[in-house]
Amino acid sequence: MTNKIIGKYGEDIAKDFLIKNKFEIIETNYRYSRVAEIDIIASKKDVLHFVEVKTRTQEFFGSPLEAITPSKLKQIFSCASEYMSKSKKRYKKYQIDAIGIVLNGKEIKKIDFIENISL
């Protein structure tokens, strides 16, 4: 599988994970600019969640979540602000979350979910 296919597969797994955990998926692959994108925008109990998804086929070079750099977080926060300014629906609160997925072929080996990440 190519990296693009692995990434898309991971995003599908993450959507299913969120739905099973009572999140409503609002949008996927929201693009703010050529470099800023949010993988999944979801809501749960009046909170808007901007979710970054990282998928790997092994953890030899670290966990998928370790690939989320401070620079990437800044892009996500910027993109989240842009989204909220254009959204017709108002939310009381928003947060940045991350889902790290490790695969063994097409089998899910591990899913880590971290909520409310800050810079």
Backbone hydrogen bonds in HBPLUS format (Angstrom, degrees):
<---DONOR---> <-ACCEPTOR-->    atom                        ^
c    i                          cat <-CA-CA->   ^        H-A-AA   ^      H-
h    n   atom  resd res      DA  || num        DHA   H-A  angle D-A-AA Bond
n    s   type  num  typ     dist DA aas  dist angle  dist       angle   num
A0006-ILE N   A0002-THR O   2.90 MM   4  6.18 162.8  1.93 156.7 162.0     1
A0007-GLY N   A0003-ASN O   2.84 MM   4  6.00 160.1  1.88 148.3 153.8     2
A0008-LYS N   A0004-LYS O   3.00 MM   4  6.22 160.4  2.04 146.7 151.5     3
A0009-TYR N   A0005-ILE O   2.90 MM   4  6.05 161.7  1.94 150.3 155.8     4
A0010-GLY N   A0006-ILE O   2.87 MM   4  6.07 156.9  1.92 148.9 155.6     5
A0011-GLU N   A0007-GLY O   2.96 MM   4  6.24 151.8  2.05 145.2 152.7     6
A0012-ASP N   A0008-LYS O   3.02 MM   4  6.32 153.1  2.09 147.7 154.6     7
A0013-ILE N   A0009-TYR O   2.99 MM   4  6.31 154.7  2.05 148.8 155.9     8
A0014-ALA N   A0010-GLY O   2.85 MM   4  6.10 158.3  1.90 149.6 156.0     9
A0015-LYS N   A0011-GLU O   2.90 MM   4  6.15 155.7  1.96 148.1 154.0    10
A0016-ASP N   A0012-ASP O   3.08 MM   4  6.33 165.3  2.11 148.1 151.5    11
A0017-PHE N   A0013-ILE O   2.90 MM   4  6.15 156.0  1.95 149.6 156.9    12
A0018-LEU N   A0014-ALA O   2.90 MM   4  6.16 161.7  1.93 153.1 157.1    13
A0019-ILE N   A0015-LYS O   2.91 MM   4  6.14 165.8  1.93 156.7 160.6    14
A0020-LYS N   A0016-ASP O   2.95 MM   4  6.13 161.5  1.99 150.2 155.0    15
A0021-ASN N   A0017-PHE O   3.13 MM   4  6.34 128.8  2.41 136.1 149.5    16
A0021-ASN N   A0018-LEU O   2.99 MM   3  4.99 132.8  2.22  96.0 109.9    17
A0023-PHE N   A0018-LEU O   2.97 MM   5  5.24 161.5  2.00 142.8 141.4    18
A0022-LYS N   A0019-ILE O   3.04 MM   3  5.17 145.2  2.17 117.2 114.1    19
A0024-GLU N   A0043-SER O   2.84 MM  19  5.23 165.8  1.86 153.5 158.5    20
A0043-SER N   A0024-GLU O   2.86 MM  19  5.23 148.1  1.96 140.0 150.6    21
A0026-ILE N   A0041-ILE O   2.78 MM  15  5.50 158.9  1.82 147.5 152.9    22
A0027-GLU N   A0041-ILE O   3.14 MM  14  5.10 161.0  2.18 138.7 140.8    23
A0041-ILE N   A0027-GLU O   2.78 MM  14  5.10 164.5  1.81 159.8 156.8    24
A0029-ASN N   A0039-ASP O   2.79 MM  10  4.47 161.5  1.82 123.4 126.9    25
A0030-TYR N   A0038-ILE O   2.94 MM   8  5.18 132.2  2.17 158.1 156.0    26
A0038-ILE N   A0030-TYR O   2.83 MM   8  5.18 157.1  1.88 146.4 153.9    27
A0032-TYR N   A0036-ALA O   2.91 MM   4  5.40 162.2  1.94 147.6 153.4    28
A0033-SER N   A0036-ALA O   3.45 MM   3  5.14 164.9  2.47 132.8 133.6    29
A0040-ILE N   A0051-VAL O   3.13 MM  11  5.02 153.0  2.20 145.7 149.4    30
A0051-VAL N   A0040-ILE O   2.75 MM  11  5.02 177.0  1.75 165.7 164.9    31
A0042-ALA N   A0049-HIS O   2.88 MM   7  5.08 164.4  1.91 149.4 154.8    32
A0049-HIS N   A0042-ALA O   2.68 MM   7  5.08 177.8  1.68 159.4 158.5    33
A0044-LYS N   A0047-VAL O   3.03 MM   3  5.40 150.6  2.12 145.6 154.9    34
A0047-VAL N   A0044-LYS O   3.05 MM   3  5.40 148.9  2.15 111.1 120.7    35
A0048-LEU N   A0093-LYS O   2.95 MM  45  6.36 165.4  1.97 148.9 150.0    36
A0095-GLN N   A0048-LEU O   2.93 MM  47  6.44 144.6  2.06 162.0 172.1    37
A0050-PHE N   A0095-GLN O   2.94 MM  45  6.28 165.6  1.96 162.4 167.2    38
A0097-ASP N   A0050-PHE O   2.86 MM  47  6.01 165.6  1.88 147.4 150.9    39
A0052-GLU N   A0097-ASP O   3.00 MM  45  6.37 163.9  2.02 144.7 145.1    40
A0099-ILE N   A0052-GLU O   2.87 MM  47  6.33 156.0  1.92 161.0 167.6    41
A0054-LYS N   A0099-ILE O   2.96 MM  45  6.39 163.0  1.99 163.4 168.0    42
A0101-ILE N   A0054-LYS O   2.84 MM  47  6.25 160.7  1.88 159.9 165.6    43
A0056-ARG N   A0101-ILE O   2.88 MM  45  6.32 155.5  1.94 159.5 167.4    44
A0103-LEU N   A0056-ARG O   2.84 MM  47  6.25 159.3  1.88 155.3 162.2    45
A0062-GLY N   A0059-GLU O   3.04 MM   3  4.89 165.4  2.06 109.2 110.8    46
A0066-GLU N   A0063-SER O   3.10 MM   3  5.43 141.2  2.26 106.5 116.9    47
A0067-ALA N   A0064-PRO O   3.04 MM   3  5.58 159.4  2.08 113.7 120.4    48
A0068-ILE N   A0065-LEU O   3.16 MM   3  5.68 167.6  2.18 115.7 118.3    49
A0073-LEU N   A0069-THR O   2.95 MM   4  6.31 157.7  2.00 153.9 160.4    50
A0074-LYS N   A0070-PRO O   3.00 MM   4  6.26 152.6  2.07 146.7 153.3    51
A0075-GLN N   A0071-SER O   3.15 MM   4  6.48 153.6  2.22 144.4 151.0    52
A0076-ILE N   A0072-LYS O   2.97 MM   4  6.29 154.9  2.03 150.2 157.3    53
A0077-PHE N   A0073-LEU O   2.89 MM   4  6.16 164.6  1.92 155.3 158.7    54
A0078-SER N   A0074-LYS O   2.95 MM   4  6.11 159.5  2.00 147.4 153.2    55
A0079-CYS N   A0075-GLN O   2.88 MM   4  6.04 160.3  1.92 148.5 154.2    56
A0080-ALA N   A0076-ILE O   2.77 MM   4  5.95 155.6  1.83 151.3 158.6    57
A0081-SER N   A0077-PHE O   2.98 MM   4  6.19 158.7  2.03 147.5 152.3    58
A0082-GLU N   A0078-SER O   3.08 MM   4  6.34 158.9  2.13 146.6 152.2    59
A0083-TYR N   A0079-CYS O   2.91 MM   4  6.16 161.2  1.95 150.6 155.7    60
A0084-MET N   A0080-ALA O   2.95 MM   4  6.19 167.3  1.97 154.6 157.3    61
A0085-SER N   A0081-SER O   3.02 MM   4  6.20 150.0  2.12 145.9 153.9    62
A0086-LYS N   A0082-GLU O   3.26 MM   4  6.50 136.7  2.46 143.1 153.4    63
A0086-LYS N   A0083-TYR O   3.11 MM   3  5.34 135.5  2.32 101.8 113.7    64
A0087-SER N   A0083-TYR O   2.93 MM   4  6.02 126.9  2.21 145.8 161.5    65
A0117-ILE N   A0096-ILE O   2.70 MM  21  5.37 163.1  1.73 157.0 159.8    66
A0098-ALA N   A0114-ILE O   2.85 MM  16  5.25 156.3  1.90 153.4 159.7    67
A0114-ILE N   A0098-ALA O   2.86 MM  16  5.25 168.6  1.87 158.4 162.2    68
A0100-GLY N   A0112-ASP O   2.82 MM  12  5.01 157.8  1.87 144.7 152.3    69
A0112-ASP N   A0100-GLY O   2.81 MM  12  5.01 161.5  1.84 149.0 155.1    70
A0102-VAL N   A0110-LYS O   2.90 MM   8  5.09 162.9  1.93 147.7 150.8    71
A0109-LYS N   A0102-VAL O   2.80 MM   7  5.42 151.7  1.88 149.4 155.9    72
A0110-LYS N   A0102-VAL O   3.16 MM   8  5.09 150.1  2.25 140.8 140.3    73
A0104-ASN N   A0107-GLU O   2.78 MM   3  5.12 160.8  1.81 154.2 159.7    74
A0107-GLU N   A0104-ASN O   3.13 MM   3  5.12 150.4  2.22 124.0 121.2    75
